[in-house]
Amino acid sequence: MNLEQAIYWANDNQNIVVISVFILLVLLVIRLRRPRYTKRSRILTKAETVMFKQLKPLESKGYILFAQVRIADVINVGGREGSGGWWKLFRKISSKHIDFVFVDRNSMEPIVAVELDDKSHDKPERVRRDKLINKIFKESGLPLVRYTTSELFNKQCNFKRLGL
């Protein structure tokens, strides 16, 4: 198609071109107005919510229960902050979270972390992550107590294991 033919086609199909451009502009405006971030409907799974409600009464013993805590907020990375080695260790924990953490009500010191393991923890990728998390918590000295959803729903969670 040469230039003359293109001009002739555009003149014959002017309404189609205008409507097409209009539709594209409307779609672009809709796309730009769509929120890039939206509020989640919940921060805990249904199982985690059940666990939270069962753990909550333990706060009366002088503790505060937090949910979905970033590991880097309860465990420090050793070494010289900002060094290459420090960043390597920090990246291992900076985007990982633990289900629950009890802290001392007065000092806000982390006392014990709690992880609820559902079937997703059986996946090879998750098994590797859990081994790393177990190692990190053990090395840090902050106890990590794991419960399974099976224990939770069969009312077999022994909360004495938390040492509170």
C-alpha positions in Angstrom: 0.0 0.0 0.0 1.5 3.3 -1.0 0.8 6.7 0.6 -2.1 7.7 -1.7 -3.8 4.4 -1.0 -3.3 4.8 2.7 -4.8 8.3 2.6 -7.8 7.0 0.5 -8.3 4.1 3.0 -8.2 6.5 6.0 -10.7 8.9 4.4 -13.1 6.0 3.6 -12.7 4.5 7.1 -12.4 7.7 9.1 -15.2 6.7 11.5 -13.6 3.4 12.2 -10.2 5.0 12.8 -11.7 7.6 15.2 -13.7 5.0 17.1 -10.6 2.7 17.4 -8.5 5.6 18.7 -11.3 6.5 21.2 -11.5 2.9 22.4 -7.8 2.7 22.8 -7.8 5.9 24.9 -10.6 4.7 27.1 -8.8 1.4 27.7 -5.6 3.3 28.5 -7.5 5.5 31.0 -9.1 2.5 32.6 -5.7 0.8 32.9 -4.1 3.8 34.4 -6.9 4.3 36.9 -6.8 0.7 38.2 -5.2 0.6 41.6 -1.7 -0.9 41.6 -2.1 -1.9 45.2 -5.2 -3.3 46.9 -6.0 -4.2 50.5 -5.9 -7.9 51.2 -9.0 -9.5 52.5 -7.1 -11.1 55.4 -3.5 -11.4 56.7 -3.9 -14.9 58.2 -5.1 -18.1 56.6 -8.1 -19.7 58.1 -5.9 -22.2 60.0 -3.6 -19.4 61.2 -6.7 -17.5 62.4 -7.8 -20.6 64.5 -4.2 -20.8 65.9 -4.1 -17.1 66.7 -7.4 -17.4 68.7 -6.0 -20.4 70.6 -2.7 -18.6 71.3 -4.2 -15.3 72.3 -5.2 -16.2 75.9 -1.5 -16.8 76.6 -1.0 -13.0 76.4 -2.4 -12.8 79.9 0.8 -14.3 81.2 2.8 -11.1 80.5 3.3 -11.5 76.8 2.0 -9.9 73.6 1.3 -12.0 70.5 2.2 -10.7 67.1 1.3 -12.4 63.8 3.1 -12.5 60.5 6.4 -11.1 61.8 9.3 -10.5 59.5 12.2 -12.7 60.7 14.7 -9.8 60.3 12.7 -7.9 62.9 13.3 -10.5 65.6 16.7 -11.9 64.6 19.8 -9.8 64.0 22.5 -10.6 61.4 26.0 -10.8 62.8 29.1 -9.3 61.4 29.8 -5.7 60.2 26.5 -4.2 59.1 26.6 -3.3 55.4 29.5 -5.6 54.5 29.1 -8.1 51.7 28.8 -11.0 54.1 26.2 -9.2 56.2 24.1 -8.4 53.2 24.3 -12.1 52.1 23.0 -13.2 55.4 20.4 -10.4 55.7 18.9 -11.4 52.3 18.2 -14.9 53.6 15.8 -13.5 56.2 14.7 -10.1 55.0 11.7 -11.3 53.1 10.7 -14.3 55.2 8.1 -14.2 57.9 7.2 -16.3 60.8 3.5 -17.0 61.7 3.5 -15.8 65.3 5.9 -14.3 67.9 5.4 -13.8 71.6 7.2 -10.9 73.1 7.7 -9.8 76.7 5.0 -7.2 77.4 7.4 -4.8 79.2 10.7 -5.1 77.3 9.3 -6.2 73.9 12.0 -8.8 73.7 11.1 -11.7 71.5 10.5 -14.8 73.7 9.3 -17.6 71.3 8.3 -17.9 67.7 5.5 -20.2 66.5 5.1 -21.7 63.0 2.0 -23.5 61.8 2.9 -26.1 59.2 0.2 -27.0 56.8 0.5 -29.4 53.8 2.5 -26.8 51.8 5.4 -27.5 54.2 5.7 -30.9 52.6 6.8 -29.5 49.2 10.5 -29.8 48.6 11.0 -26.0 48.2 9.3 -25.4 51.5 11.2 -28.2 53.3 14.4 -26.5 52.3 13.1 -23.2 53.5 12.0 -24.7 56.8 15.4 -26.3 57.4 17.0 -22.9 56.8 14.6 -21.2 59.2 15.1 -23.9 61.9 18.9 -23.4 61.6 18.7 -19.6 61.8 16.4 -19.7 64.9 18.6 -22.3 66.6 21.7 -20.3 65.9 20.0 -17.1 67.2 18.9 -18.6 70.4 15.2 -17.6 69.8 13.1 -20.8 70.3 10.9 -21.8 67.3 8.1 -24.1 68.0 6.3 -25.8 65.2 2.7 -27.2 65.2 0.9 -28.9 62.4 -2.6 -28.1 61.2 -3.4 -31.7 62.1 -2.4 -31.0 65.7 -4.4 -27.8 65.6 -7.6 -29.2 64.3 -7.4 -32.4 66.4 -7.0 -30.2 69.5 -3.5 -31.7 70.2 -1.4 -28.5 70.4 0.6 -28.7 73.5 1.2 -25.1 74.3 3.4 -26.0 77.2 6.1 -26.5 74.6 6.2 -22.7 74.2 7.7 -22.4 77.7 5.4 -19.4 78.6 
